[in-house]
Amino acid sequence: MPTSHPRLALVRDPELDEALKLGAEVLGRDKPLAAVARELILRGAEQMKPPEDAFERWLDENGATRATGSTAQLLEEVRALKPYEPLDPRPMSEILDEIREDRI
């Protein structure tokens, strides 16, 4: 296929052949070997990123919401909360009412 990018030659040793075979089983046997090799290289590079990148990626993939305030701000808000009373169900009801108001 024509491209403006430089090409890469790979030596088909037994290890590479095994990786291509496994890649083709996952990606589809009808895919050209060059496409399988490219996908394996890209996925391998993704896995080699530093751990902090992997953690950030995991947060994104799992829909985590990043903190917007500092720890000091959070601690201030926690100190302002009333003590938890397990036998009083009203606080949870109030939270649910607020959530419902936001949706209406």
PyMOL commands that place a pseudoatom at each C-alpha (Angstrom):
pseudoatom trace, name=CA, resn=MET, resi=1, chain=A, elem=C, hetatm=0, pos=[0.000, 0.000, 0.000]
pseudoatom trace, name=CA, resn=PRO, resi=2, chain=A, elem=C, hetatm=0, pos=[1.467, 3.420, -0.900]
pseudoatom trace, name=CA, resn=THR, resi=3, chain=A, elem=C, hetatm=0, pos=[2.592, 5.577, 2.018]
pseudoatom trace, name=CA, resn=SER, resi=4, chain=A, elem=C, hetatm=0, pos=[4.622, 8.689, 2.669]
pseudoatom trace, name=CA, resn=HIS, resi=5, chain=A, elem=C, hetatm=0, pos=[6.087, 7.134, 5.833]
pseudoatom trace, name=CA, resn=PRO, resi=6, chain=A, elem=C, hetatm=0, pos=[9.317, 5.131, 5.871]
pseudoatom trace, name=CA, resn=ARG, resi=7, chain=A, elem=C, hetatm=0, pos=[8.918, 1.364, 5.897]
pseudoatom trace, name=CA, resn=LEU, resi=8, chain=A, elem=C, hetatm=0, pos=[10.346, -1.063, 8.446]
pseudoatom trace, name=CA, resn=ALA, resi=9, chain=A, elem=C, hetatm=0, pos=[11.839, -4.455, 7.594]
pseudoatom trace, name=CA, resn=LEU, resi=10, chain=A, elem=C, hetatm=0, pos=[11.506, -7.237, 10.170]
pseudoatom trace, name=CA, resn=VAL, resi=11, chain=A, elem=C, hetatm=0, pos=[13.372, -10.537, 10.326]
pseudoatom trace, name=CA, resn=ARG, resi=12, chain=A, elem=C, hetatm=0, pos=[10.888, -13.424, 10.528]
pseudoatom trace, name=CA, resn=ASP, resi=13, chain=A, elem=C, hetatm=0, pos=[12.589, -15.460, 13.238]
pseudoatom trace, name=CA, resn=PRO, resi=14, chain=A, elem=C, hetatm=0, pos=[10.684, -18.144, 15.202]
pseudoatom trace, name=CA, resn=GLU, resi=15, chain=A, elem=C, hetatm=0, pos=[9.757, -15.742, 18.032]
pseudoatom trace, name=CA, resn=LEU, resi=16, chain=A, elem=C, hetatm=0, pos=[8.317, -13.174, 15.628]
pseudoatom trace, name=CA, resn=ASP, resi=17, chain=A, elem=C, hetatm=0, pos=[6.441, -15.868, 13.715]
pseudoatom trace, name=CA, resn=GLU, resi=18, chain=A, elem=C, hetatm=0, pos=[4.891, -17.095, 16.987]
pseudoatom trace, name=CA, resn=ALA, resi=19, chain=A, elem=C, hetatm=0, pos=[3.880, -13.540, 17.945]
pseudoatom trace, name=CA, resn=LEU, resi=20, chain=A, elem=C, hetatm=0, pos=[2.360, -12.970, 14.490]
pseudoatom trace, name=CA, resn=LYS, resi=21, chain=A, elem=C, hetatm=0, pos=[0.459, -16.255, 14.736]
pseudoatom trace, name=CA, resn=LEU, resi=22, chain=A, elem=C, hetatm=0, pos=[-0.962, -15.336, 18.161]
pseudoatom trace, name=CA, resn=GLY, resi=23, chain=A, elem=C, hetatm=0, pos=[-1.749, -11.813, 16.968]
pseudoatom trace, name=CA, resn=ALA, resi=24, chain=A, elem=C, hetatm=0, pos=[-3.586, -13.144, 13.925]
pseudoatom trace, name=CA, resn=GLU, resi=25, chain=A, elem=C, hetatm=0, pos=[-5.677, -15.426, 16.150]
pseudoatom trace, name=CA, resn=VAL, resi=26, chain=A, elem=C, hetatm=0, pos=[-6.792, -12.424, 18.200]
pseudoatom trace, name=CA, resn=LEU, resi=27, chain=A, elem=C, hetatm=0, pos=[-7.087, -9.809, 15.451]
pseudoatom trace, name=CA, resn=GLY, resi=28, chain=A, elem=C, hetatm=0, pos=[-8.411, -12.075, 12.715]
pseudoatom trace, name=CA, resn=ARG, resi=29, chain=A, elem=C, hetatm=0, pos=[-6.694, -14.453, 10.343]
pseudoatom trace, name=CA, resn=ASP, resi=30, chain=A, elem=C, hetatm=0, pos=[-7.870, -12.424, 7.357]
pseudoatom trace, name=CA, resn=LYS, resi=31, chain=A, elem=C, hetatm=0, pos=[-5.770, -9.397, 8.411]
pseudoatom trace, name=CA, resn=PRO, resi=32, chain=A, elem=C, hetatm=0, pos=[-2.527, -8.869, 6.473]
pseudoatom trace, name=CA, resn=LEU, resi=33, chain=A, elem=C, hetatm=0, pos=[0.588, -9.803, 8.464]
pseudoatom trace, name=CA, resn=ALA, resi=34, chain=A, elem=C, hetatm=0, pos=[1.847, -6.215, 8.224]
pseudoatom trace, name=CA, resn=ALA, resi=35, chain=A, elem=C, hetatm=0, pos=[-1.344, -5.001, 9.927]
pseudoatom trace, name=CA, resn=VAL, resi=36, chain=A, elem=C, hetatm=0, pos=[-0.980, -7.661, 12.631]
pseudoatom trace, name=CA, resn=ALA, resi=37, chain=A, elem=C, hetatm=0, pos=[2.677, -6.700, 13.191]
pseudoatom trace, name=CA, resn=ARG, resi=38, chain=A, elem=C, hetatm=0, pos=[1.767, -3.009, 13.409]
pseudoatom trace, name=CA, resn=GLU, resi=39, chain=A, elem=C, hetatm=0, pos=[-0.995, -3.689, 15.939]
pseudoatom trace, name=CA, resn=LEU, resi=40, chain=A, elem=C, hetatm=0, pos=[1.312, -5.858, 18.051]
pseudoatom trace, name=CA, resn=ILE, resi=41, chain=A, elem=C, hetatm=0, pos=[3.995, -3.143, 18.033]
pseudoatom trace, name=CA, resn=LEU, resi=42, chain=A, elem=C, hetatm=0, pos=[1.510, -0.420, 19.002]
pseudoatom trace, name=CA, resn=ARG, resi=43, chain=A, elem=C, hetatm=0, pos=[-0.073, -2.504, 21.771]
pseudoatom trace, name=CA, resn=GLY, resi=44, chain=A, elem=C, hetatm=0, pos=[3.340, -3.510, 23.084]
pseudoatom trace, name=CA, resn=ALA, resi=45, chain=A, elem=C, hetatm=0, pos=[4.492, 0.110, 23.158]
pseudoatom trace, name=CA, resn=GLU, resi=46, chain=A, elem=C, hetatm=0, pos=[1.341, 1.071, 25.049]
pseudoatom trace, name=CA, resn=GLN, resi=47, chain=A, elem=C, hetatm=0, pos=[2.119, -1.553, 27.698]
pseudoatom trace, name=CA, resn=MET, resi=48, chain=A, elem=C, hetatm=0, pos=[5.688, -0.256, 28.057]
pseudoatom trace, name=CA, resn=LYS, resi=49, chain=A, elem=C, hetatm=0, pos=[4.645, 3.240, 29.110]
pseudoatom trace, name=CA, resn=PRO, resi=50, chain=A, elem=C, hetatm=0, pos=[5.739, 4.240, 32.622]
pseudoatom trace, name=CA, resn=PRO, resi=51, chain=A, elem=C, hetatm=0, pos=[3.473, 3.099, 35.468]
pseudoatom trace, name=CA, resn=GLU, resi=52, chain=A, elem=C, hetatm=0, pos=[2.030, 6.565, 36.131]
pseudoatom trace, name=CA, resn=ASP, resi=53, chain=A, elem=C, hetatm=0, pos=[0.799, 6.673, 32.546]
pseudoatom trace, name=CA, resn=ALA, resi=54, chain=A, elem=C, hetatm=0, pos=[-0.748, 3.231, 33.013]
pseudoatom trace, name=CA, resn=PHE, resi=55, chain=A, elem=C, hetatm=0, pos=[-2.547, 4.441, 36.133]
pseudoatom trace, name=CA, resn=GLU, resi=56, chain=A, elem=C, hetatm=0, pos=[-3.851, 7.545, 34.338]
pseudoatom trace, name=CA, resn=ARG, resi=57, chain=A, elem=C, hetatm=0, pos=[-4.978, 5.326, 31.449]
pseudoatom trace, name=CA, resn=TRP, resi=58, chain=A, elem=C, hetatm=0, pos=[-6.742, 2.992, 33.888]
pseudoatom trace, name=CA, resn=LEU, resi=59, chain=A, elem=C, hetatm=0, pos=[-8.566, 5.941, 35.468]
pseudoatom trace, name=CA, resn=ASP, resi=60, chain=A, elem=C, hetatm=0, pos=[-9.704, 7.135, 32.030]
pseudoatom trace, name=CA, resn=GLU, resi=61, chain=A, elem=C, hetatm=0, pos=[-10.798, 3.665, 30.920]
pseudoatom trace, name=CA, resn=ASN, resi=62, chain=A, elem=C, hetatm=0, pos=[-12.833, 3.182, 34.100]
pseudoatom trace, name=CA, resn=GLY, resi=63, chain=A, elem=C, hetatm=0, pos=[-14.527, 6.582, 33.998]
pseudoatom trace, name=CA, resn=ALA, resi=64, chain=A, elem=C, hetatm=0, pos=[-12.915, 7.936, 37.161]
pseudoatom trace, name=CA, resn=THR, resi=65, chain=A, elem=C, hetatm=0, pos=[-13.502, 11.601, 37.937]
pseudoatom trace, name=CA, resn=ARG, resi=66, chain=A, elem=C, hetatm=0, pos=[-10.339, 13.481, 38.864]
pseudoatom trace, name=CA, resn=ALA, resi=67, chain=A, elem=C, hetatm=0, pos=[-10.205, 15.499, 42.065]
pseudoatom trace, name=CA, resn=THR, resi=68, chain=A, elem=C, hetatm=0, pos=[-10.662, 19.212, 41.454]
pseudoatom trace, name=CA, resn=GLY, resi=69, chain=A, elem=C, hetatm=0, pos=[-9.630, 20.567, 44.844]
pseudoatom trace, name=CA, resn=SER, resi=70, chain=A, elem=C, hetatm=0, pos=[-6.683, 20.224, 47.161]
pseudoatom trace, name=CA, resn=THR, resi=71, chain=A, elem=C, hetatm=0, pos=[-6.444, 17.876, 50.110]
pseudoatom trace, name=CA, resn=ALA, resi=72, chain=A, elem=C, hetatm=0, pos=[-6.662, 20.892, 52.430]
pseudoatom trace, name=CA, resn=GLN, resi=73, chain=A, elem=C, hetatm=0, pos=[-9.974, 21.946, 50.831]
pseudoatom trace, name=CA, resn=LEU, resi=74, chain=A, elem=C, hetatm=0, pos=[-11.344, 18.433, 51.228]
pseudoatom trace, name=CA, resn=LEU, resi=75, chain=A, elem=C, hetatm=0, pos=[-10.337, 18.295, 54.885]
pseudoatom trace, name=CA, resn=GLU, resi=76, chain=A, elem=C, hetatm=0, pos=[-12.050, 21.649, 55.498]
pseudoatom trace, name=CA, resn=GLU, resi=77, chain=A, elem=C, hetatm=0, pos=[-15.263, 20.323, 53.970]
pseudoatom trace, name=CA, resn=VAL, resi=78, chain=A, elem=C, hetatm=0, pos=[-15.069, 17.118, 56.020]
pseudoatom trace, name=CA, resn=ARG, resi=79, chain=A, elem=C, hetatm=0, pos=[-14.608, 19.098, 59.249]
pseudoatom trace, name=CA, resn=ALA, resi=80, chain=A, elem=C, hetatm=0, pos=[-17.749, 21.103, 58.422]
pseudoatom trace, name=CA, resn=LEU, resi=81, chain=A, elem=C, hetatm=0, pos=[-19.888, 17.950, 58.114]
pseudoatom trace, name=CA, resn=LYS, resi=82, chain=A, elem=C, hetatm=0, pos=[-22.186, 16.952, 60.928]
pseudoatom trace, name=CA, resn=PRO, resi=83, chain=A, elem=C, hetatm=0, pos=[-21.289, 13.755, 62.776]
pseudoatom trace, name=CA, resn=TYR, resi=84, chain=A, elem=C, hetatm=0, pos=[-22.635, 10.598, 61.163]
pseudoatom trace, name=CA, resn=GLU, resi=85, chain=A, elem=C, hetatm=0, pos=[-25.675, 9.153, 62.906]
pseudoatom trace, name=CA, resn=PRO, resi=86, chain=A, elem=C, hetatm=0, pos=[-26.329, 5.596, 61.678]
pseudoatom trace, name=CA, resn=LEU, resi=87, chain=A, elem=C, hetatm=0, pos=[-29.848, 5.450, 63.129]
pseudoatom trace, name=CA, resn=ASP, resi=88, chain=A, elem=C, hetatm=0, pos=[-31.000, 8.645, 61.363]
pseudoatom trace, name=CA, resn=PRO, resi=89, chain=A, elem=C, hetatm=0, pos=[-31.925, 7.902, 57.710]
pseudoatom trace, name=CA, resn=ARG, resi=90, chain=A, elem=C, hetatm=0, pos=[-32.726, 11.534, 56.857]
pseudoatom trace, name=CA, resn=PRO, resi=91, chain=A, elem=C, hetatm=0, pos=[-29.273, 12.559, 55.581]
pseudoatom trace, name=CA, resn=MET, resi=92, chain=A, elem=C, hetatm=0, pos=[-29.386, 9.924, 52.833]
pseudoatom trace, name=CA, resn=SER, resi=93, chain=A, elem=C, hetatm=0, pos=[-32.922, 10.979, 51.932]
pseudoatom trace, name=CA, resn=GLU, resi=94, chain=A, elem=C, hetatm=0, pos=[-31.756, 14.574, 51.666]
pseudoatom trace, name=CA, resn=ILE, resi=95, chain=A, elem=C, hetatm=0, pos=[-28.914, 13.540, 49.368]
pseudoatom trace, name=CA, resn=LEU, resi=96, chain=A, elem=C, hetatm=0, pos=[-31.324, 11.621, 47.150]
pseudoatom trace, name=CA, resn=ASP, resi=97, chain=A, elem=C, hetatm=0, pos=[-33.650, 14.640, 47.026]
pseudoatom trace, name=CA, resn=GLU, resi=98, chain=A, elem=C, hetatm=0, pos=[-30.754, 16.834, 45.880]
pseudoatom trace, name=CA, resn=ILE, resi=99, chain=A, elem=C, hetatm=0, pos=[-29.814, 14.343, 43.175]
pseudoatom trace, name=CA, resn=ARG, resi=100, chain=A, elem=C, hetatm=0, pos=[-33.399, 14.189, 41.964]
pseudoatom trace, name=CA, resn=GLU, resi=101, chain=A, elem=C, hetatm=0, pos=[-33.608, 18.009, 41.868]
pseudoatom trace, name=CA, resn=ASP, resi=102, chain=A, elem=C, hetatm=0, pos=[-30.499, 18.112, 39.667]
pseudoatom trace, name=CA, resn=ARG, resi=103, chain=A, elem=C, hetatm=0, pos=[-32.124, 15.753, 37.159]
pseudoatom trace, name=CA, resn=ILE, resi=104, chain=A, elem=C, hetatm=0, pos=[-35.448, 17.572, 36.927]
for i in range(1, 104): cmd.bond("trace and resi %d" % i, "trace and resi %d" % (i + 1))
show_as sticks, trace
zoom trace
